[in-house]
Amino acid sequence: MNLHRTLAAVSGMTMVSRITGLIREFLIARAFGASSYTDAFFVAFRIPNLLRRLFAEGAFSQAFVPILAEYKNQKGEAATRDLVDHVATILLWTLLATCALGIVASPVVVYLMATGLKSDPDAFSAAVTMTRIMFPYIVFMSLVALAGGILNTWRQFKVAAFTPVLLNLSFIAAALFLAPLLDQPVYALAIAVFIGGVLQLAIQIPSLVRIGMLPRLSWNPRIALSDAGVRRVLRQMVPATFAVSVAQISLIINTNIASHLQNGSVSWLSYADRLMELPTGLLGVALGTILLPSLSKAHADRDTAEYSALLDWGLRLTFLLALPAAVALASLSEPITTTLFHYGKFDVQSVNMTGRALIAYGVGLIGLIVVKILAPGFYARQDIRTPVKIAIGVLVATQLMNMVFVPWIAHAGLALSIGLGACLNAVFLFLGLRRRGIYKVQAGWGLFLARLAGALFLLAGSTMWVAAHFDWIAMQAHPLLRMGALFLVMAVGGVVYFGALLLTGFRFADFKRIAR
């Protein structure tokens, strides 16, 4: 498999997802701005998202994909098919029970997530209602993660990468057409989440049928539990769930802190988070998606040289593309925020506050992405306990940083703590891989980083100089002109950055790689 070509394909699908996601945020910002009701929606949306990460992209995928790859490579089609059927059965019954409990307990869940909303009874009530509407989303999305893990193991990456587009399209349709029809327009966003979950699951079914791996669900979960492979997945999920829970506990604490700050703080962080997700999705998520099956195969084949080379390739590509993205987020926070969100109810204050959060996220962007490259280095070896131990330490460090940064820079301090915590996480993951001899640094990193440093310096200087020639706030009445100005600034930065690399002897052909 050509990893470079596969990454381009997955990143292309992810780019479509992120672009439609930005359109969705633009429409939400224009229609609803940053208020107690948008805070209520973002709080409510984080609850099923949190559980989705526990059951789906996080613990489940980390435990399931390496074992599925082992079955596929070593035990044959029949055993693999049985594993898929039994895991799907257990997952579905667990999700249905969790969903029912969550709908009943929504007031308690919302209160624990954001105690600050209790001071606004209308916003709290709206958050509870939207939580109940969106809770079934975890059922759909966890089954989507199951389907995605199967398809990725069969190296069918494109469909799984495309599915988030459907959620964004659902949001867009709801904001444009459904919201004006409702007495409380923000409820349209919750309905969009439910519909988006259904669509994302439905689109994966034909691909599963084509590879002969559409799960056959059973009414009797006890039969599924008797499968030794299922029990292995569950044993791996216990530490994996704890690992993901640590990150989500940090998110809950941060959301709760934000709910006690100025009205709009939760929304400002959410808008900045959406912008930060563009580079993390294009690079971090895409690389992690294609690396985990390849690393799992290399581990099953006991090919330690290939295992280390895959990690080295992923890290170099991450530094090449993530560092300029971080510089752009930090140096162009106002141009980016105004161009995308400064319309309708999204006022100048929201621009400034979202921009501050974006700068803070930019500081830690490299850590957020590198973690997605290094963590699969442990997961593919079915070692989940080491990342758990590291995550616990990072949680403590993040909250200590919150105590320092939040009184100083309010909501932006929460974003800065998350970013710096991710950098700390990445450092310890790297040291763990090196200490165990799993990853051996290949030659040429010193010259590579020196070239990057020079190019990044020129990138920051050129973009800030060009951006300073425009009054981004005043161009609100001329959105096309503002978009053109942002495109110009980013184009200049891209030419300067990659031009500087080429002039110093950098060759992009060195990043082509074929997975064995």
C-alpha positions in Angstrom: 0.0 0.0 0.0 1.3 3.4 -1.0 1.0 5.3 2.3 1.6 8.7 0.7 -1.2 8.2 -1.8 -3.5 6.7 0.9 -2.8 9.6 3.2 -3.6 12.0 0.4 -6.9 10.2 -0.3 -7.9 10.1 3.4 -6.9 13.7 3.9 -8.9 14.7 0.8 -12.0 13.1 2.3 -11.2 14.8 5.7 -10.7 18.1 3.9 -14.2 17.9 2.5 -15.4 17.1 6.0 -13.5 20.0 7.6 -14.7 22.5 4.9 -18.3 21.5 5.4 -17.6 21.7 9.1 -16.4 25.3 8.7 -19.5 26.1 6.7 -21.6 24.6 9.4 -19.9 26.7 12.1 -20.2 29.8 9.9 -24.0 29.3 9.7 -24.3 28.5 13.4 -22.2 31.6 14.3 -24.3 33.8 12.0 -27.6 32.5 13.1 -27.0 32.1 16.8 -23.8 33.9 17.7 -22.3 33.2 21.1 -25.0 33.2 23.8 -26.3 31.2 26.7 -28.3 29.1 24.3 -25.4 28.3 22.1 -23.5 27.4 25.2 -26.4 25.1 26.1 -26.1 23.4 22.7 -22.4 22.9 22.8 -22.6 21.5 26.4 -25.4 19.1 25.3 -23.4 18.1 22.2 -20.3 17.3 24.2 -22.2 14.7 26.3 -22.9 12.2 23.5 -19.6 13.2 21.9 -17.8 12.2 25.1 -19.5 8.8 25.2 -18.9 8.4 21.5 -15.2 8.8 22.1 -15.4 6.3 25.0 -17.3 3.7 23.0 -16.1 4.5 19.5 -13.0 6.3 18.2 -11.3 6.0 21.6 -11.4 2.9 23.7 -13.2 0.6 21.2 -11.1 1.3 18.2 -7.9 1.1 20.1 -8.8 -2.3 21.5 -10.6 -3.7 18.5 -8.5 -2.9 15.4 -5.2 -4.5 16.5 -7.0 -7.8 17.5 -9.1 -7.7 14.3 -5.9 -7.3 12.2 -4.4 -10.2 14.1 -7.4 -12.4 13.3 -7.5 -11.3 9.6 -3.8 -12.0 9.1 -3.5 -15.2 11.1 -6.8 -16.9 11.8 -8.7 -16.8 8.6 -12.0 -15.4 7.3 -14.4 -17.6 9.4 -12.9 -16.7 12.7 -12.6 -13.1 11.7 -16.3 -13.0 10.7 -17.3 -14.6 14.0 -15.3 -12.0 15.9 -17.0 -9.1 14.1 -20.5 -10.6 14.7 -19.9 -11.1 18.4 -18.2 -7.8 19.0 -21.0 -5.9 17.2 -23.6 -7.7 19.3 -22.0 -6.8 22.6 -21.4 -3.3 21.5 -25.1 -2.8 20.4 -26.6 -4.1 23.6 -24.2 -2.0 25.7 -25.0 1.1 23.8 -28.8 0.7 24.0 -28.6 0.3 27.7 -26.3 3.4 28.0 -28.6 5.4 25.8 -31.7 4.6 27.8 -30.0 5.5 31.0 -28.6 8.7 29.6 -32.0 9.9 28.4 -33.6 9.4 31.8 -30.6 10.9 33.7 -30.1 13.9 31.4 -30.7 16.6 34.0 -28.1 15.1 36.3 -25.6 14.6 33.4 -26.0 18.2 32.2 -25.6 19.6 35.7 -22.4 17.6 36.2 -21.1 18.7 32.8 -21.8 22.5 33.3 -22.9 23.6 36.7 -22.7 27.2 35.6 -25.8 26.7 33.4 -27.9 26.2 36.5 -27.9 30.0 37.0 -29.9 30.4 33.7 -32.9 28.0 34.1 -34.0 28.5 30.4 -30.5 27.6 29.1 -30.3 24.6 31.5 -33.7 23.3 30.4 -32.7 23.7 26.7 -29.5 21.8 27.4 -31.4 18.9 29.0 -33.9 18.7 26.1 -31.1 18.8 23.5 -29.2 16.1 25.4 -32.2 13.8 25.2 -32.6 14.4 21.5 -29.0 13.7 20.8 -28.3 10.8 23.1 -29.1 8.1 20.5 -26.2 9.6 18.5 -23.8 7.5 20.5 -25.5 4.3 19.3 -25.2 5.3 15.6 -21.7 6.7 15.9 -20.3 3.7 17.9 -21.6 1.4 15.2 -20.0 3.8 12.6 -16.7 3.3 14.5 -17.1 -0.4 14.4 -17.7 -0.3 10.6 -14.8 2.1 10.2 -12.5 -0.1 12.1 -13.4 -3.1 9.9 -13.1 -1.1 6.6 -9.7 0.4 7.7 -8.4 -3.1 8.5 -9.3 -4.0 5.0 -7.6 -0.8 3.9 -10.9 0.7 2.7 -10.2 4.2 4.2 -12.2 6.6 2.0 -15.8 5.8 3.1 -15.0 6.0 6.8 -13.1 9.3 6.2 -16.1 10.7 4.3 -18.8 9.9 6.8 -18.4 13.1 9.0 -19.4 15.1 5.9 -23.0 13.8 6.3 -23.2 15.2 9.9 -22.1 18.6 8.6 -24.6 18.6 5.8 -27.3 17.7 8.3 -26.3 20.7 10.4 -26.2 23.0 7.4 -29.7 21.9 6.3 -31.1 22.3 9.8 -29.6 25.8 10.3 -30.9 27.0 6.9 -34.3 25.3 6.7 -35.4 23.8 10.0 -34.4 26.5 12.6 -36.7 29.2 11.2 -39.7 26.9 11.6 -39.1 26.1 15.3 -40.2 28.2 18.4 -36.7 27.5 19.8 -34.4 27.6 16.7 -31.4 26.1 18.5 -33.3 22.8 18.8 -32.8 22.3 15.1 -29.1 21.7 15.8 -29.9 18.8 18.1 -32.2 17.3 15.6 -29.4 17.6 13.0 -27.1 15.5 15.2 -29.7 12.7 15.4 -30.2 12.7 11.6 -26.5 12.9 10.9 -25.8 9.8 13.0 -28.4 7.8 11.1 -26.9 8.9 7.7 -23.3 8.2 8.8 -24.2 4.6 9.7 -26.3 4.0 6.6 -23.5 5.0 4.1 -21.1 2.4 5.5 -23.4 -0.6 5.1 -22.9 -1.1 1.3 -19.1 -1.1 1.8 -19.3 -3.7 4.6 -21.5 -5.9 2.3 -19.0 -5.7 -0.5 -16.2 -7.1 1.7 -18.5 -9.7 3.3 -18.2 -8.2 6.8 -21.6 -6.8 7.5 -22.2 -7.8 11.2 -24.9 -10.4 12.0 -26.4 -9.3 15.3 -27.7 -11.7 17.8 -30.5 -11.3 20.4 -28.5 -13.3 22.9 -25.4 -11.4 24.1 -24.3 -14.4 26.3 -23.2 -16.3 23.2 -21.1 -13.4 22.0 -19.5 -13.1 25.5 -18.3 -16.7 25.2 -16.1 -15.8 22.3 -12.4 -15.7 23.4 -11.7 -12.9 21.0 -14.5 -10.8 22.4 -13.2 -11.3 25.9 -9.7 -10.1 24.7 -11.3 -7.0 23.2 -13.1 -6.3 26.4 -10.0 -6.8 28.5 -8.2 -4.3 26.3 -11.1 -1.9 26.5 -10.9 -1.6 30.2 -7.5 0.3 30.2 -8.4 1.9 26.9 -11.6 3.3 28.3 -9.7 4.6 31.3 -7.1 6.2 29.0 -9.8 7.9 27.0 -11.8 8.8 30.1 -8.8 10.7 31.5 -8.8 13.0 28.4 -12.6 13.3 28.6 -12.5 14.1 32.3 -10.2 16.9 31.5 -12.7 18.1 28.9 -15.6 17.9 31.4 -13.6 19.9 33.9 -12.7 22.5 31.3 -16.3 22.8 30.1 -17.5 23.2 33.7 -14.9 25.9 34.3 -15.9 27.7 31.1 -19.6 27.6 32.1 -18.7 29.7 35.2 -16.8 32.3 33.1 -18.3 35.1 30.9 -21.4 34.1 28.9 -20.2 32.8 25.5 -17.0 31.2 26.8 -18.1 27.7 26.0 -19.1 28.9 22.5 -15.8 30.8 21.9 -13.8 27.7 22.8 -16.0 25.5 20.5 -15.5 27.8 17.5 -11.8 27.9 18.1 -11.8 24.1 18.5 -13.5 23.7 15.2 -10.7 25.7 13.5 -8.0 23.8 15.3 -9.7 20.5 14.1 -8.9 21.4 10.5 -5.2 20.6 10.8 -5.6 17.9 13.4 -8.1 16.1 11.2 -6.3 16.5 7.9 -3.0 15.2 9.4 -3.4 13.7 12.9 -6.6 11.8 12.4 -5.8 10.8 8.8 -2.3 9.6 9.7 -3.5 7.8 12.8 -6.2 6.1 10.8 -3.8 4.6 8.2 -0.9 3.9 10.6 -2.8 1.8 13.1 -3.7 -1.1 10.7 -0.2 -1.0 9.1 1.5 -1.0 12.5 -0.7 -3.8 13.7 0.3 -5.8 10.6 4.0 -5.1 11.2 3.6 -6.2 14.8 1.8 -9.4 13.8 4.6 -10.1 11.3 7.2 -9.3 13.9 8.8 -6.8 11.6 10.4 -4.4 14.1 12.3 -2.4 11.4 9.1 -1.7 9.5 7.3 -0.8 12.7 9.9 1.8 13.6 10.2 3.2 10.1 6.4 3.7 9.9 6.5 5.8 13.1 9.5 7.8 11.9 7.7 8.6 8.6 4.6 9.7 10.4 6.5 12.0 12.7 8.5 13.7 9.9 5.3 14.3 7.9 3.6 15.7 11.0 6.4 18.2 11.7 6.5 19.2 8.1 2.8 20.1 7.9 1.7 20.6 11.5 4.2 23.3 12.5 3.3 25.7 9.7 -0.4 25.1 10.6 0.3 26.1 14.2 2.2 29.2 13.1 -0.7 30.2 10.8 -3.3 29.7 13.6 -1.3 31.8 16.0 -0.3 34.6 13.6 -3.5 34.8 11.6 -6.1 34.4 14.4 -8.0 37.6 13.6 -8.0 37.2 9.8 -9.2 33.6 10.0 -11.8 34.2 12.7 -13.3 37.3 11.0 -13.4 35.7 7.6 -15.2 32.6 8.8 -17.4 33.8 11.6 -17.7 37.6 11.7 -21.3 37.8 10.4 -24.8 38.2 11.8 -24.9 37.8 15.6 -21.1 37.0 15.8 -19.8 40.4 16.9 -16.4 42.0 17.4 -16.1 40.8 21.0 -16.7 37.2 19.8 -14.0 37.7 17.2 -11.5 38.8 19.8 -12.4 36.1 22.3 -12.4 33.3 19.7 -9.1 34.6 18.4 -7.5 34.4 21.8 -8.6 30.8 22.2 -7.3 30.0 18.7 -3.8 31.5 19.5 -3.7 29.4 22.7 -4.7 26.2 20.7 -2.0 27.0 18.1 0.7 26.9 20.8 -0.1 23.2 21.5 -1.2 22.1 18.1 2.0 20.1 17.4 1.4 18.1 20.6 -2.3 17.4 19.8 -1.3 15.9 16.4 1.9 14.1 17.5 -0.1 12.2 20.1 -2.2 10.7 17.4 0.9 9.4 15.7 2.7 8.1 18.8 -0.2 6.5 20.6 -0.9 3.9 17.9 2.7 2.8 18.4 1.5 1.4 21.7 -2.0 0.4 20.7 -0.8 -1.7 17.7 1.2 -3.7 20.2 -1.9 -4.1 22.3 -0.2 -2.1 25.0 -2.8 0.3 26.3 -1.7 0.6 30.0 1.4 2.7 29.2 -0.7 5.5 27.5 -3.1 5.3 30.5 -0.4 6.0 33.0 0.9 8.9 30.9 -2.6 10.3 30.5 -3.2 10.3 34.2 -0.1 12.4 34.8 -1.1 14.7 31.9 -4.6 15.2 33.4 -3.1 16.4 36.7 -0.6 18.7 34.9 -3.4 20.1 32.7 -5.6 21.0 35.7 -2.6 22.6 37.5 -2.0 24.7 34.5 -5.7 25.7 34.5 -5.1 27.1 38.0 -2.4 29.3 36.6 -3.7 30.3 33.2 -7.5 30.7 33.7 -7.3 33.5 36.3 -4.8 35.2 33.9 -6.4 34.8 30.4 -9.8 33.3 31.2 -11.2 30.9 28.6 -8.0 31.1 26.5 -6.2 29.6 29.5 -8.3 26.4 29.1 -7.2 26.1 25.5 -3.6 26.8 26.4 -3.6 24.1 29.1 -5.1 21.5 26.7 -2.4 22.3 24.1 0.5 22.2 26.6 -0.9 19.1 28.2 -0.9 17.4 24.8 2.7 18.4 24.2 3.6 16.9 27.5 1.7 13.8 26.6 3.6 13.5 23.3 7.0 13.9 25.0 6.3 11.0 27.4 4.9 8.8 24.7 8.0 9.4 22.6 10.3 8.6 25.6 8.3 5.5 26.3 8.7 4.2 22.7 12.4 5.0 22.7 13.1 3.4 26.1 11.4 0.2 25.0 13.3 0.1 21.7 10.0 0.3 19.7 11.0 3.4 17.9 14.5 4.1 16.7 15.1 7.6 15.4 16.4 7.5 11.8 19.3 9.7 10.5 18.8 13.2 9.3 16.5 14.7 11.9 18.9 17.5 12.9 19.2 18.9 9.4 15.4 18.4 8.8 14.5 20.4 11.9 17.0 23.2 11.1 15.4 23.6 7.6 11.9 23.7 9.2 12.9 26.3 11.7 14.2 28.7 9.1 11.2 28.2 6.8 8.8 28.7 9.8 10.5 32.0 10.7 10.0 33.3 7.2 6.4 32.0 7.1 5.5 33.9 10.3 7.1 37.1 9.2 5.6 37.1 5.7 2.1 36.3 6.8 2.0 38.8 9.6 3.4 41.5 7.3 0.9 40.9 4.5 -2.1 40.5 7.0 -1.2 43.9 8.6 -2.2 45.7 5.3 -5.9 44.8 5.8 -8.5 46.0 8.3 -10.2 42.6 8.8 -13.0 43.9 11.1 -13.9 46.8 8.7 -14.3 44.3 5.8 -17.3 42.7 7.3 -19.5 44.3 4.7 -17.3 42.8 1.9 -17.1 39.1 2.7 -15.7 38.1 -0.7 -13.0 40.8 -0.5 -12.1 39.5 2.9 -12.0 35.9 1.7 -9.7 37.0 -1.1 -7.4 38.8 1.3 -7.1 35.7 3.5 -6.4 33.5 0.5 -3.7 36.0 -0.6 -2.1 35.9 2.9 -2.1 32.2 3.1 -0.9 31.8 -0.5 2.1 34.1 0.2 2.8 32.1 3.4 2.7 28.8 1.5 5.0 29.9 -1.2 7.5 31.3 1.3 7.5 28.2 3.5 7.7 25.5 0.8 10.0 27.7 -1.3 12.4 28.1 1.5 12.4 24.4 2.1 13.2 23.7 -1.6 15.9 26.2 -1.7 17.6 24.6 1.3 17.7 21.2 -0.5 14.5 19.7 0.8 12.9 17.0 -1.4 9.3 16.0 -1.0 9.9 12.7 -2.8 11.7 11.5 0.3 8.3 11.2 2.0 6.9 8.6 -0.4 6.5 5.3 1.4 5.1 1.9 0.6 3.7 -0.2 3.5 4.7 -3.8 3.4 
